[in-house]
Amino acid sequence: MNGNPLIDVQGVRKGFAGRPVLTELTFAVGRGEIVGFIGPNGSGKTTTVRLLNGVLAPDAGHIAVGGFDPGRDGDRVRRMSGILTESAGLYGSMTGRENLRFFAELYGVDEPGRVDELLAAFGLADAADRKVAAYSTGMRKRLGLAKAVLHRPEVLFLDEPTNGLDPEGIRMVLGYIRSLNEQEGTTVLICSHLLQQLELVCHRYLFLLGGQVVEQGTLAELEARHFPAVTLEVETDLALTDGRYRGVPARQVRPGRIAFTLPGREDVPGFLRILAQDAAVYSAVPVRRDLETLYFKIMGGEAGE
């Protein structure tokens, strides 16, 4: 994260009926970042989003969104932000088009064609004049996201944005989030338990456990910290005999391909030079850990939300 953060949370505590939910929560999100907010059930992700949007007030600590305190300047924060929750806040008795027109007027959107543009972008043009009560779960989710971005917010708070979507809907929504970020610089905070999908769009990740952020970073940074050893898959004609090569653990993946485990990334160039003296080397690719593997390593086996 570079420069002044768009979202700044420092030492925030929040509890309900004497039960602490957030304890010394501290993190920041830079302008133009897409950040995945990850944690097990009950870790405080939804509570955090409500605090950021000014729906709840913290018991202690400091929160700023775009330089504004959501508690004191909630209206200003909500004008610059869009939010998608599980309920989506839609009116079932109105059509999809009527919902977007209603919220466009509420947000002061003076942009002819914006409603139709979003209905088309989220694959809802053919269902625009049907009552939302008759929409499927996935259609409601897509309409909810259209509502969230209607007023071109600087920041989006998305709670499980792809829940209930079919593969085509998932592709559509994730693609729209990426293009919105790339073309308009929109900052996005995504709460989701669908880790493979987060990998497709997020620049960085925050891991929430016990009411506080216990780890954060890019996928590469997290892998370097939690899995410093490097598994290098090499296409080679080396004849492997005993599971080691010059003292380096090795495993035959398939004929002509061997996986070597090195202590660290800095050992890779020297190792490949030595290997090339003993055998032909056609390609070498480091095996990456995915977000799910990192999640369970960081959380110590906690089940994801």
C-alpha positions, 0 to 999 in steps of 0.5 A: 500500500502506497500513500495515504490510505483511503480506509484507516482503522486504528485500535478499534474495539466493538462488543455486543452485550458484553461480548467482545467482537473486535479487539484492537482492530488495526489495518489500512487500505490504500486507494485503488486496492482490491483487498480480501477480508478473510476470517472464520465465522464470527471473526467480525468481518460483517461488524467491521463493514458496518463500522466502516459504513457508519451503521455501527459506532466503535466502542473505542479506536479511530476509523476514517474512510476518505478522511471522514469519520463514519460515525460523525460524517456517515452521510458523506461516507455513504455518498462516497461508498457502495455496499453489497450485503447478503440482503442487498436492500432491494424492494421485491415489489418493484422491478429491477429497473424501478429499483435502480431508478429509485436509488439513482434518484436517492443518490442524486445520480444525474447520468442518463443511461446509467441504469440501462448500462448497469442492467446490461453489464450485469446480464439483467436487461431481459429481466429489467421489468420483472418484479424483483420478488421473482428474481433468482438469488443470483439475479438479486445478487447482480442487481444488488451489485449494480445498485452498489456501483450506481453512483460511481463510489470511490470505495466498495464494501462487498459481503459475499458478492458471488454467493448464489451465482452460477459460474457465468454470474461469477465470471461476470461479477468478478470481471466487473470488479476488476474492470471497475478497479482498473478503469475508475480506480475504485477501492474494493474491500471484499469479505468472502469465504470463496478463497479461489475467487478472491485470488482472481481479483485481490491485490492483498489480503487481511486475515481476521481472527479473534477480533483483530488482523493477525496477518496481511500481505500479497500472496507472494509476501504471505508465501515467502513468510509462511512457506520460505522453502521453494519447490521447483518443478524442473523438466529435465533428463536427470536420472533420479535414483534415491529421492535426493540430488546432491543433498537436495530433496527430490521427487519424480513428478512424472517421467522427465519432470522432477520436483526439488525442495530448496531452502529459499528463493535465493538458492534457485539460481545456483542450484539450476547452474549446478543441475545444468552441468549434470543434465539437460534442463528444459524448464523450471517453474516454482510451485506456488501455494494458493490462498486456501493453503495459506489460510489454513497455515495462518489460521492454524486449521480454523474453518473459513466463513 
